[in-house]
Amino acid sequence: MTLEVRQFPCLADNYGFILRDAASGLTACVDTPDAEAVLTALGEAGWGLDMILNTHWHPDHAGGNAAIKAATGAVIVGPAEVRQIAPLDRAVADGDTVSLGATDFAVIDCGGHTLGHVAYFDAADEIAFVGDTLFVMGCGRVFEGDAEQMWASLQRLAGLPPRTVVYCAHEYTAANARFALTIDDDQVVARRAEALFAARARGEATVPTSIGEELATNPFLRAPRLVPDAVTDAAAFARVRAAKDVFTG
């Protein structure tokens, strides 16, 4: 394995990630939700910082860019939309490659939550950093795009190898699992929800997940099966997303 990943909680429910390419020793962080927390994690690891990988422009993902760049000199990489609120040195889009030493990240268009949202996929290690597009048994709200765009983005992620380890940016799992149980009576879903509830009761993180686990239990990826009368798969997704948007359980 080339890439070492260290995960830590920050803000109310975010996760931060710092990465180290074993071959070169070069380091990166994925998003900058809390500059102090990122710098503390780097200090505890004994790492510097060479690169910031932003997934989208929201303040809890790019808000720490300026402070972290000032402290470390890291190069900031992300979609062009990040420039709305924070410094950006290199704009990337779907199909681009970002190299951290011997680790190559494919940039994947994941628009929908925001228009320019991207994910970073390390094919050699089968690791993906997906920001707010895909969550454990959930997905991001569709703030800027539409259901068709978000569904297409989710399908790009769903097409990654099932073993792909997925690092998503928030601990929303308990609420997502409660919602899933209201619309999906599959016993595999029920068993996974029970295991995830138990993990949260023990204070454990439920991130990372895997593409295979989400294909089997995530109601947003399973939407066409759950809403078989929908005209299109994107329309089925839209109905599931609308139900989650008003869910209060």
C-alpha positions as CSV (number, residue, x, y, z in Angstrom):
1,M,0.0,0.0,0.0
2,T,1.5,3.4,-1.1
3,L,-0.9,5.8,0.7
4,E,-1.2,6.2,4.5
5,V,-4.4,7.8,5.7
6,R,-5.1,9.3,9.1
7,Q,-8.6,10.3,9.9
8,F,-9.7,12.7,12.8
9,P,-13.0,14.3,13.8
10,C,-13.4,18.0,13.8
11,L,-16.1,20.7,14.0
12,A,-19.5,19.3,14.9
13,D,-19.6,16.2,12.6
14,N,-16.8,16.6,10.1
15,Y,-13.9,14.3,9.4
16,G,-10.5,15.5,8.4
17,F,-7.9,13.4,6.5
18,I,-4.2,13.7,6.3
19,L,-2.3,11.5,3.8
20,R,1.3,10.4,3.3
21,D,2.7,8.8,0.1
22,A,5.1,6.2,1.5
23,A,7.4,6.2,-1.5
24,S,8.2,9.9,-1.4
25,G,7.2,11.0,2.0
26,L,5.0,13.8,0.5
27,T,1.9,14.7,2.4
28,A,-1.6,16.1,1.8
29,C,-4.8,16.9,3.5
30,V,-8.3,16.4,2.0
31,D,-10.3,19.6,2.6
32,T,-9.6,22.1,5.4
33,P,-12.7,22.0,7.6
34,D,-10.8,23.3,10.7
35,A,-7.3,24.7,10.2
36,E,-6.3,24.2,13.9
37,A,-7.4,20.6,13.9
38,V,-5.6,19.8,10.6
39,L,-2.4,21.4,11.9
40,T,-2.7,19.5,15.2
41,A,-3.1,16.2,13.3
42,L,0.0,17.0,11.2
43,G,2.0,17.8,14.3
44,E,0.9,14.6,16.1
45,A,2.0,12.6,13.0
46,G,5.3,14.5,12.7
47,W,4.4,15.5,9.1
48,G,4.7,18.7,7.1
49,L,2.2,19.4,4.5
50,D,2.8,19.6,0.7
51,M,-0.7,19.7,-0.7
52,I,-4.3,20.5,0.1
53,L,-7.0,18.6,-2.0
54,N,-10.3,20.4,-1.9
55,T,-13.5,18.6,-2.9
56,H,-15.8,21.7,-3.1
57,W,-16.1,25.3,-2.0
58,H,-18.3,25.0,1.2
59,P,-16.6,26.7,4.2
60,D,-16.5,23.5,6.2
61,H,-14.3,22.1,3.4
62,A,-12.2,25.0,2.1
63,G,-12.5,27.5,4.9
64,G,-9.1,26.7,6.4
65,N,-7.2,27.0,3.1
66,A,-5.6,30.4,3.8
67,A,-4.5,29.6,7.4
68,I,-3.1,26.2,6.5
69,K,-1.2,27.6,3.4
70,A,0.2,30.3,5.6
71,A,1.4,27.8,8.2
72,T,2.8,25.2,5.8
73,G,3.2,26.6,2.3
74,A,1.1,23.8,0.9
75,V,-0.1,23.9,-2.8
76,I,-3.9,24.1,-2.9
77,V,-5.6,21.9,-5.5
78,G,-9.4,21.8,-6.1
79,P,-12.3,22.7,-8.4
80,A,-12.4,26.3,-9.7
81,E,-15.5,27.0,-7.5
82,V,-13.2,27.0,-4.4
83,R,-12.0,30.5,-5.5
84,Q,-15.4,31.8,-4.3
85,I,-14.2,31.8,-0.8
86,A,-10.6,30.6,-0.5
87,P,-7.2,30.6,-2.1
88,L,-6.6,28.0,-4.9
89,D,-3.3,27.3,-6.7
90,R,-4.4,24.7,-9.2
91,A,-7.9,24.2,-10.6
92,V,-8.8,20.7,-11.5
93,A,-11.8,19.0,-13.2
94,D,-13.1,15.6,-14.3
95,G,-10.4,13.5,-16.0
96,D,-7.4,15.4,-14.5
97,T,-4.7,13.6,-12.4
98,V,-3.2,14.9,-9.3
99,S,0.1,13.3,-8.2
100,L,1.4,13.1,-4.6
101,G,4.7,11.4,-5.1
102,A,4.0,7.9,-6.4
103,T,0.3,8.2,-5.6
104,D,-1.9,9.3,-8.5
105,F,-5.4,10.6,-7.8
106,A,-7.9,10.6,-10.6
107,V,-10.3,13.6,-10.4
108,I,-13.9,12.6,-10.7
109,D,-16.8,14.9,-11.4
110,C,-19.3,14.6,-8.5
111,G,-21.4,17.7,-9.1
112,G,-24.8,18.0,-7.6
113,H,-24.2,19.0,-4.0
114,T,-22.3,21.9,-5.5
115,L,-21.9,22.3,-9.2
116,G,-18.1,21.8,-9.3
117,H,-17.8,19.2,-6.6
118,V,-15.0,16.6,-7.3
119,A,-13.8,13.3,-5.7
120,Y,-10.2,12.0,-5.7
121,F,-9.6,8.3,-6.5
122,D,-6.4,6.5,-5.9
123,A,-6.8,3.4,-8.1
124,A,-3.6,1.7,-7.0
125,D,-4.7,1.6,-3.4
126,E,-8.5,1.5,-4.2
127,I,-9.2,4.6,-2.0
128,A,-11.6,7.4,-2.8
129,F,-12.2,10.7,-1.0
130,V,-15.7,11.8,-1.9
131,G,-16.4,14.9,0.2
132,D,-20.2,15.4,0.5
133,T,-21.4,13.4,-2.5
134,L,-21.7,10.0,-0.9
135,F,-22.1,9.1,2.8
136,V,-22.5,5.9,4.8
137,M,-26.0,4.9,3.8
138,G,-26.6,8.4,2.5
139,C,-25.7,11.1,0.1
140,G,-25.3,14.9,0.1
141,R,-28.2,17.3,-0.3
142,V,-28.6,18.7,-3.8
143,F,-28.0,22.3,-3.2
144,E,-26.8,23.7,-6.5
145,G,-27.3,20.9,-9.1
146,D,-30.4,18.8,-9.8
147,A,-31.4,15.2,-9.3
148,E,-30.1,14.1,-12.7
149,Q,-26.7,15.5,-12.1
150,M,-26.4,14.1,-8.6
151,W,-27.6,10.7,-9.7
152,A,-25.0,10.7,-12.5
153,S,-22.3,11.6,-10.0
154,L,-23.4,8.8,-7.6
155,Q,-23.2,6.4,-10.5
156,R,-19.7,7.3,-11.3
157,L,-18.7,6.5,-7.7
158,A,-20.8,3.3,-7.8
159,G,-18.8,2.2,-10.8
160,L,-15.6,2.1,-8.8
161,P,-14.3,-1.3,-7.7
162,P,-16.5,-2.7,-4.9
163,R,-13.5,-3.0,-2.6
164,T,-12.8,0.7,-2.9
165,V,-12.4,2.3,0.6
166,V,-14.6,5.4,0.7
167,Y,-13.7,8.3,3.0
168,C,-16.7,10.7,3.3
169,A,-16.6,13.9,5.1
170,H,-19.3,13.7,7.8
171,E,-20.6,11.4,10.5
172,Y,-24.2,11.4,9.4
173,T,-24.6,7.7,9.6
174,A,-27.1,7.2,12.4
175,A,-29.7,9.5,10.9
176,N,-29.1,8.0,7.4
177,A,-29.6,4.5,8.8
178,R,-32.8,5.4,10.5
179,F,-34.1,6.9,7.3
180,A,-33.1,3.8,5.3
181,L,-35.1,1.6,7.6
182,T,-38.2,3.5,6.8
183,I,-38.1,2.8,3.1
184,D,-36.1,-0.4,2.6
185,D,-37.1,-3.7,4.3
186,D,-34.2,-5.7,3.0
187,Q,-32.7,-7.7,5.9
188,V,-29.1,-6.8,4.8
189,V,-30.0,-3.2,5.3
190,A,-31.5,-3.9,8.8
191,R,-28.4,-5.9,9.8
192,R,-26.1,-3.1,8.7
193,A,-28.1,-0.5,10.4
194,E,-28.0,-2.4,13.7
195,A,-24.2,-2.8,13.4
196,L,-23.8,0.9,12.7
197,F,-26.0,1.9,15.6
198,A,-23.9,-0.3,17.9
199,A,-20.7,1.3,16.6
200,R,-22.0,4.8,17.3
201,A,-23.1,3.8,20.8
202,R,-19.5,2.8,21.4
203,G,-18.3,6.1,20.2
204,E,-16.7,4.6,17.1
205,A,-16.5,6.3,13.7
206,T,-18.5,4.7,10.9
207,V,-16.2,6.1,8.2
208,P,-14.6,4.8,6.0
209,T,-17.1,2.6,4.2
210,S,-16.8,0.8,0.8
211,I,-18.5,1.0,-2.5
212,G,-19.7,-2.6,-2.1
213,E,-21.3,-1.9,1.2
214,E,-23.0,1.2,-0.1
215,L,-24.3,-0.6,-3.2
216,A,-25.9,-3.2,-0.9
217,T,-27.4,-0.9,1.7
218,N,-27.5,2.7,0.6
219,P,-31.1,3.8,-0.2
220,F,-29.9,6.5,-2.7
221,L,-27.9,4.0,-4.7
222,R,-30.8,1.5,-4.4
223,A,-33.4,4.1,-5.4
224,P,-34.5,2.4,-8.6
225,R,-35.3,-0.8,-6.7
226,L,-37.1,1.2,-4.0
227,V,-39.2,3.3,-6.4
228,P,-39.9,0.9,-9.3
229,D,-42.7,3.0,-10.7
230,A,-40.4,6.1,-11.3
231,V,-40.1,7.0,-15.0
232,T,-36.3,7.1,-14.8
233,D,-33.6,6.1,-12.3
234,A,-32.9,9.8,-11.7
235,A,-36.5,10.4,-10.9
236,A,-36.4,7.5,-8.4
237,F,-33.4,9.1,-6.8
238,A,-35.2,12.4,-6.7
239,R,-38.1,10.9,-4.8
240,V,-35.8,9.2,-2.2
241,R,-33.8,12.4,-1.8
242,A,-37.0,14.5,-1.3
243,A,-38.2,12.1,1.4
244,K,-34.9,12.3,3.2
245,D,-34.9,16.1,3.0
246,V,-38.0,16.2,5.2
247,F,-37.1,13.2,7.4
248,T,-37.0,14.0,11.1
249,G,-36.6,10.6,12.7
